[in-house]
Each structure stands twice: as C-alpha cells, then as structure tokens.
Amino acid sequence: MTTEHFLPAQQHPGAARKAEGFVTPIQDKKPQCARMLPKRVLPIIFLPGIMGSNLCMSAARQKQLGKSDNISWRPDVLGPTNITGAATETPAERQLRLDPLQTTVDIYDPSGLADVSGDGRNDNVELDSNFRSPLLTDDPQTAKNRRTAVQKARARGWGEVFFKSYGEFLQHLETRLNNTFFQGKIRQEWRDVVDVDPNRWSSDPSLPQKTLTEEELKKISTGCWFAVYAFGYNWLQSNGESARIIAKRIARAIDDLNQSGYECNQVIIVTHSMGGLVGRALVHPKFGNLQEKVLGIVHGVMPSIGAPAAYKRMRAGFEDPGMMGNPVESIGAKVAGNYGDEVTAVLANSPGALQLLPSESYGNGWLRVTHNGRELESWPKHGDPYSEIYKVKGKWYSLFLEEWINPSDLPADKGGGTFEKTCLHLDNAQAFHKMISNTFHSNSYAHYGADRGRQSFAEVIWAIDKNCADPSDWKDWPIISDNKQGTVQLVRWDPVIPNKALYPFVNGIPKSIHATILPPSAPGDQTVPARSADHQLKSGMFKGVFRQTGYEHQSSYKDPRAIASTLYSIVRIAQNAKWKCK
C-alpha cells in the first residue's frame, strides 16, 4: 500500500482554500496529497460547566497571595505532586484565589510569555495519536509562521477548558464531523449514529426521532466543514455577563472566517451543565442577543431550573467523585472544597454559582426537616426559595452561615462579602432565572441522566436524630458544632439559660442532639436530578430529548450514548443551515 504525505489546507485571508507542499529528499517517492477545504464553515462552539473553564488572577491578587504564577483555577495542572497544597488551602485563601472581581478566563496567546499565556501554559492540550482532522494538522516544516496541530487547537480555545475532562470529547467531535465519507463510502465509525434507531440512546417517546440516513449525513457534510471551538467563561460571574462576552467572541470568529474567504453564517452551540445557562442567555435579547447567529443548541446535563446539590455543597462541601471511580474529577472537587465553609467562601461571593440554586420554577417543598421519619416542615411553601430559604438568616438550617462568607476579612470596598451583599447576588440570580425561564432556542436538543442508580439531590432533607424526644422548639436551636460535611450538633434553646439542653438528660448531663443531611435519593446523574433536567422535556420547546442512564454528571461526554445523541442532534440542527454559495 502506497503511503502519502497529507498536506494541511491553510487559511489565508482572501484565499481560503490553499494547500502548501514541502520539500522532501529525492529518495522519498511518497506523493503529496492535498485535501482542499470546503467553502462553507459551520463552527461548533463548546461551553463547559462550572469549574470547567480555566481562570487566571489579577497581578494585584497574585502579589497579595504571594503566588509564583497567576493561575487561579486550572485543574489540569493539579496532580499527586501538588494536589495536597491546593486541597488544604484555607477558606480565606480559596476566597481570595477565586474572586469574580479579580479573575478572568485564561486565554491562549502565543505572542505572550510561554508560561503565562503561550504554549507552556497551555500544554494541557495534547492530541491523541489516532486523532485526525484535515483542519488541525501540522504545517509543513518549510511553512512560514509554522504552527502545529496542537497550537491550532489551542487557538480554538481548547486550552481554556478542563482538558482532562473535555479533551477527549473535543477531539471526538472534530474527528467525526470532518471525516464522514471516504471515496464515496461512509466511514465505519459513523455506524453508531447512521441507520441506528435513536431509541438506542434513550430518545423520549414523546418526541419521536427519525433514524438518521446516510444520505442525510452526506448532504450536510458535503462542501461544509465543522470547526470545533471551546470557549471558556468566568463561571464565578453572572452567566448573563458570560453570555455577553461569549456572544462577542462568536461574532468575531464568524467575521474572521468570512474575512478569510469562507462562508460562515451561524454556529451550533454544545453545552455541558452550567454552560447550558450561558447558552440560553446567549439567545436572550437582554444578554447575548445572538438569536440569528446561533443555528441551534445541544444541551448536555443542564440543571435547567437549578439543583438542590448547590445548597448541599455550601453546607456540606463537594462530593468526592474519586469515591465513585472518577479520580480526575476528584481533584477538582478537593480543590473546590470538600467542606461547607470552603465552598461557601467561594460560592456565596459568586453571582454565577448562585444561579445554580433551584429557581422558582423548581417548585415547593424541596428543603425539608424531619424527625423519626416525620416531616416537621418544608420549604418553599409559596414558590419563592429566595426569601423562604436563601435569605433566611441565623437558623441552623439556613443556607448561609455568616461567619463562612468572608473568612479573608476582605473589606467591602475591595470585594469583601457580607450576608447583605450575598442577598444582592441572590436578587440578581432571581432576576436572571425569571428572564431565561422560558428561553430556549427554537432548535434545541438535550440529553441528561435520569438514572435511578445515580442518585441525586432532588430535595435536601435535614434529619434530627432520635436522641431528641421533643423537637417542638427545633427552629430556635443554636449550632454548638458543625462538621462542615452535613452534620450539626444542636441543643434545645432556653431563653433563660442559653446553650443548655433541657431534655433529654443522660446521668444528669445534657445529651447532644444532631441533625444530618440525608444522602440523595432521586434519579439523576449524581448532581442534577431528573426533576430539574426534565423541565426541558416539559417545556414543549425541544426538538429531541434523550433521558439516559449510566454516567456521572461531569463525565457525561465520555459516555457513548451521550456522544452518539450529541452527534445526531448536531446533524439534525445542521440540516437547517442556509447557504449562499453552492
């Protein structure tokens, strides 16, 4: 079999589809084969979930913390050699390192210092040996301003995201979408999508999907290429503000492609988790206002009306995915905080993170207090979790313990947090929730976990232990101690003798009363409950919804069914593209 040199097609302003050869020794008889890029371009823009975008801190904050670099959040660089230091940071250090006012997205800039914005900083991006894309190949050795395939991927934003978590998926999309047919025959790897009944990927029967044919794939892929980008965003700031910034980047990418001689009219958005909220804000006129530039959106594991896990994590820390077989995601969880005070120090001061709390649309009764299996009370009662739960002050079951909000003692004029300031963030979260409550792109598809084996917090239940014989005054008990992982030690409150337990007694000594957050018990993906994700199905605004099983939230895009349903959805969205050029 003859081996060939495959030449990359270069992008040149005004002459888009140009191939360049290179000199080889006389003994090298291999032919040089050029693949000319199509005229049409339909970019795929990937938006990661919370903690999925890399952040850098301001020079002032770096100096204040005495750090040798300006990395604020970059889980790819964490590993056995330095995870211990990052995971044992105090809540004050975490608050200062992850400050929405002192952080920005860590964007690749090869013209900058290598270890600050260039290839050294972005060495998290590595391409698999079997990766192939006509768009991301090494330039010839003799090319002027030569770039490698990895450098081109970094320029597409692949280094802005948690690559150990998302890199495999980005490469998969790039490879599959730009290698569909060879010599007129469909490539074998597309046989898991083409001529496959969508029910295999758990397509919901209320939105029946037709089997994708070979001819349909050929029609959307002929004469068109799909450039896969990853756009990080500052997940600490409001998702509405992130949408405004991402909208400008998308418009710039479209303009750059058109100026290079291609025809690029719209993009397809693919989201993960919190990225879905950014995606919805992208097409809202008050935020991204990008309705005409977005052809459609594929939402993956989106907490469409919030998730009670956000409450649980601010009181009891992040779950450790390492205990569930996900060591990569375990690193991020440890650094984000395995204890409530560590998480609250960051998220209570983060407008974006607070937008992950259950919205009004989530409904009533998801926060409960029980004793011996009997419900004492539940909230919200009147559909307003902001005033009925989040802003409740001074109770042992409150979302926010005031002493956890600003452990760094940062002054208010320098961004320091207070309970009142957090309440302002909550007001903004409520406004954001209302604005996007019914905002979905008219050409939307979704997939998410509805797995009874991947239990999630559809509700948060505080259970008062059996040591308490009479819980009648439970609302006014103070916290004596808190293990910061979901168990608080309480006593009954006595207005005359504060902090004394009246009953029960053991040998004349008050016995402690505890309340504990019970484990999750609802189907989902271990983070987002089906109760939240199903809002997409019930909205009546989606073209297709896949209710799936078998994967954990952060790792969803490593699951074959999630990947197949995403590719199917992308093709269905691409069928709506309109082109001027033939």
Secondary structure, DSSP 4 states (H G I P E B T S, - for coil): ----EEEPEEP-TT--SEE------TT--PPEEE-PPPSEE--EEEE--TT-B-EEE-HHHHHHHT-SS-EEE-GGG-STTTHHHHHT--HHHHHHHT-TTSEEE----TTS-TTTTSTTTTTT----TT---TTS-PPPTT-TT---HHHHHHHTTGGGB-HHHHHHHHHHHHHHHT--EETTEE-GGGGGTTT--GGGGTB-TTS--PPPPHHHHHHHHTTEE--EEE----TTS-HHHHHHHHHHHHHHHHHHHHHTT-B---EEEEEETTHHHHHHHHTSTTTT--TTTEEEEEEES--TT--THHHHHHHH----GGGGT-HHHHHHHHHH-SSHHHHHHHHTT-HHHHTTS--GGG-S--EEEEETTEEEEEE-SSS-HIIIIIT--S-TT-S--GGGT-TT---GGGT---HHHHHHHHHHHHHHHHHHTT---TTEEEEEE-EEEEEE-SSEEEEE-TT-S--TTGGGPPEEEE-SSSEEEE----SSSTT---S-EETTEEPPEEEEEPPP-EEESSSSBHHHHHHHHHTT-EEEEEEE-S--STTGGGSHHHHHHHHHHHHHHHTT---S--
